[in-house]
Amino acid sequence: MKLWKGMPPLPPGPRGLPIAGYFPFLGTNLHQSFAELAQVYGPIYKLWLGNKLYVLLSSPSLAKEVVRDQDITFANRDPPIAALAVTYGGSDIAWSPYGSTWRALRKVFVREMMSNTSLDACYELRKHEVQNTIRDVYTKIGTPMDIGEITFLTELNVIMNLLWGSKFEGLIYKE
């Protein structure tokens, strides 16, 4: 990537391969790979994934600066094709360009979705589903169980309840 005059330099980061970028060097646990890179390059570093450049922040104070204090500067970004398809052309808070629509979405998001009442309800719902799962597992002591499937179904039930107010009533534990 060529830098133009007057453009600030990019943060440090690992070199990647010409086409693949740093993809081949990332492990299966991305959070650990990113933490290791942050120890080497500092709290803000660049990473090439394929032909796309990413700037990663590993410090809570930097993330706060970007998300809250410098939100207008970082509001416009190129949405990937999948995001455009899922959000009907980028018409949500994550992918819409900065403007009146984005400001209105942000107000609703912060006021409604991130309120203490809403977050408390999410916590209670998750707690209730985990208690139900523990109760179900306890009644099946001595029988073979697929813990991975049980965990997946618990998370699925939490998400389904949050989004649509109902549980997944499909396949329940195989015996």
C-alpha positions in Angstrom: 0.0 0.0 0.0 1.4 3.4 -1.0 1.0 6.3 1.4 0.2 9.8 0.1 1.9 12.9 1.3 0.2 14.3 4.4 -1.3 11.0 5.3 -0.3 9.9 8.8 1.7 6.7 9.0 0.0 3.4 9.7 0.6 1.7 13.1 3.1 -1.1 13.3 2.0 -4.7 12.6 3.1 -8.0 11.3 4.0 -8.6 7.7 1.8 -11.0 5.9 2.0 -13.0 2.7 1.4 -11.1 -0.6 -2.2 -12.4 -1.3 -3.2 -14.2 1.9 -2.0 -11.5 4.3 -1.7 -12.7 7.8 -4.5 -15.3 7.6 -2.2 -18.4 7.5 -0.5 -17.3 10.8 -3.7 -16.8 12.9 -4.6 -19.7 15.1 -8.1 -21.1 15.8 -8.4 -18.9 18.9 -8.4 -15.5 17.4 -8.6 -13.7 20.8 -5.4 -15.3 21.8 -3.7 -14.6 18.5 -4.8 -10.9 18.7 -3.6 -10.7 22.4 -0.2 -12.1 21.4 0.1 -9.6 18.5 -0.8 -6.8 20.9 2.0 -7.8 23.2 4.5 -7.5 20.3 3.1 -4.4 18.5 1.3 -2.5 21.2 -2.3 -1.6 21.9 -3.0 -0.4 18.3 -1.6 -2.4 15.3 -2.4 -3.1 11.7 -3.2 -6.5 10.2 -3.6 -7.5 6.6 -6.2 -10.2 6.2 -6.2 -11.1 2.5 -6.0 -7.8 0.6 -7.9 -5.9 3.3 -6.2 -3.7 5.9 -7.5 -3.7 9.5 -6.4 -1.6 12.4 -7.0 -3.4 15.7 -7.4 -1.9 19.1 -6.6 -4.0 22.1 -7.0 -1.4 24.8 -10.3 -0.6 26.4 -9.4 3.1 26.7 -8.6 3.2 22.9 -11.8 1.4 22.1 -13.7 4.0 24.2 -11.9 6.8 22.4 -12.9 5.4 19.0 -16.5 4.3 19.8 -17.6 7.2 22.0 -15.3 10.2 21.6 -14.3 9.9 17.9 -17.5 8.1 16.6 -18.1 10.6 13.8 -14.6 10.1 12.4 -14.9 6.3 12.4 -18.6 6.1 11.5 -18.2 5.6 7.8 -16.7 2.2 6.7 -17.1 0.0 3.7 -19.6 -2.8 4.6 -18.8 -6.3 3.3 -21.3 -7.9 0.9 -22.7 -10.2 3.6 -23.5 -7.2 5.8 -25.3 -5.5 2.9 -27.4 -8.6 2.3 -28.3 -9.2 5.9 -29.0 -5.5 6.8 -31.0 -4.7 3.6 -28.3 -2.5 2.0 -26.5 -1.4 5.2 -29.5 0.2 6.9 -28.5 -0.5 10.5 -26.3 1.3 13.0 -23.1 -0.7 12.2 -23.1 -0.1 8.4 -25.0 3.0 7.6 -23.0 6.1 6.8 -22.8 9.0 9.2 -25.8 11.3 8.9 -29.3 11.9 10.2 -30.3 8.2 9.9 -27.2 7.0 11.7 -27.8 9.6 14.5 -31.4 8.5 14.9 -30.4 4.8 15.0 -27.7 5.6 17.6 -30.2 7.3 19.8 -32.6 4.4 19.7 -29.7 1.9 20.2 -28.2 3.7 23.3 -31.5 4.7 24.9 -33.6 1.5 24.3 -31.2 -1.4 23.8 -28.4 -0.5 26.1 -30.6 0.7 29.0 -30.1 -0.9 32.4 -33.6 -2.4 32.2 -32.9 -4.1 28.9 -29.5 -5.4 29.9 -31.0 -6.7 33.2 -33.7 -8.5 31.3 -31.0 -10.2 29.1 -29.1 -11.3 32.1 -32.2 -12.7 33.8 -33.2 -14.6 30.6 -29.7 -16.1 30.2 -29.7 -17.1 33.9 -33.1 -18.7 33.6 -32.0 -20.7 30.5 -28.8 -21.9 32.2 -30.8 -23.0 35.2 -33.2 -25.0 33.0 -30.3 -26.7 31.2 -28.7 -27.6 34.5 -32.0 -29.1 35.7 -32.4 -31.1 32.4 -28.8 -32.4 32.7 -29.3 -33.3 36.3 -32.4 -35.4 35.4 -30.3 -37.3 32.8 -27.5 -38.3 35.1 -26.2 -41.8 34.1 -27.2 -41.5 30.5 -24.9 -40.5 27.7 -25.2 -36.8 26.8 -23.6 -34.6 24.1 -22.4 -31.6 26.1 -21.6 -29.6 23.0 -25.1 -30.0 21.7 -26.6 -29.1 25.1 -24.4 -26.0 25.2 -25.4 -25.0 21.7 -29.1 -25.5 22.4 -28.9 -23.4 25.6 -27.3 -20.5 23.7 -29.7 -21.0 20.8 -32.6 -20.7 23.3 -31.2 -17.6 24.8 -30.8 -15.9 21.4 -34.2 -17.1 20.2 -35.9 -15.7 23.4 -34.1 -12.4 23.0 -35.0 -12.0 19.3 -38.5 -13.6 19.1 -39.6 -14.3 22.6 -39.8 -18.1 22.2 -37.6 -21.1 22.6 -36.3 -23.6 20.1 -38.5 -26.7 20.3 -36.7 -28.8 17.7 -34.2 -31.5 18.5 -33.6 -31.9 22.2 -30.8 -34.0 23.6 -30.3 -37.4 21.8 -30.4 -40.4 24.1 
